Amino acid sequence: MSTSTLTNIVTTSFPLCAPGIGQVILSPDSPHLIDGVRIEAGALWPDDRGWFQEVFRSGKGLVSDYPAESTQVAAAVSYPGIIKAFHIHQHQTDFWAPVTGLFQVGLVDLRPASPTYGHKNTLYVGEQRSWRILIPPGIAHGYKVVSPCSAVLVYATNRFYDPADEGRIPHDEQRLAYDWNTQHK
């Protein structure tokens, strides 16, 4: 994707999405995952002192292709009810490891050549579902903290932060029609 392609996606080239949250993903191997998104279950080791959770091992698993010289690891703490959405990258691949709290993760495929263009996925992840999520370029991604406490997301990127590679889309973009409201069922 070129910078102009990213600009076009962020400003004009949106699919017309049906309102809602799309397909709720209930297993890491769901056939409904957006093309290229990958999930692996994280392991958690609790004991009488607390718990330990490994985020990733360099060169292994979902980050096996991440180059050591440009991989960046960071953490974000978000308060209950906060929405951080949407972001999109033209080159960067994100690896998300929710650690505490509960996140409603929203994904929308904005790659016109993708077989899942315009599809939406929702994942509920956090300390009770410690999935790791690989988000390739061209997929708009964001989250809402739905737990009653703050939530921590540890994430790694396959390249250092570059503002020219970061696209922002409002969380309430009408063409995406992603519904961040509580889904009363």
Protein Blocks (a to p, Z undefined) as FASTA:
>chain_A
ZZklmmmmmmmmcccddedjbjadfbfklckbcehiacddddddddfkbccddfbdehia
jllmpcfklpccddddddehiacdddddfkbccddddfbdcdddddddfbfkbckgoiac
dddedjklccdddddehiacddddfbfbdcddddddfbdcdfklpccddfklmklopafb
dcdZZ
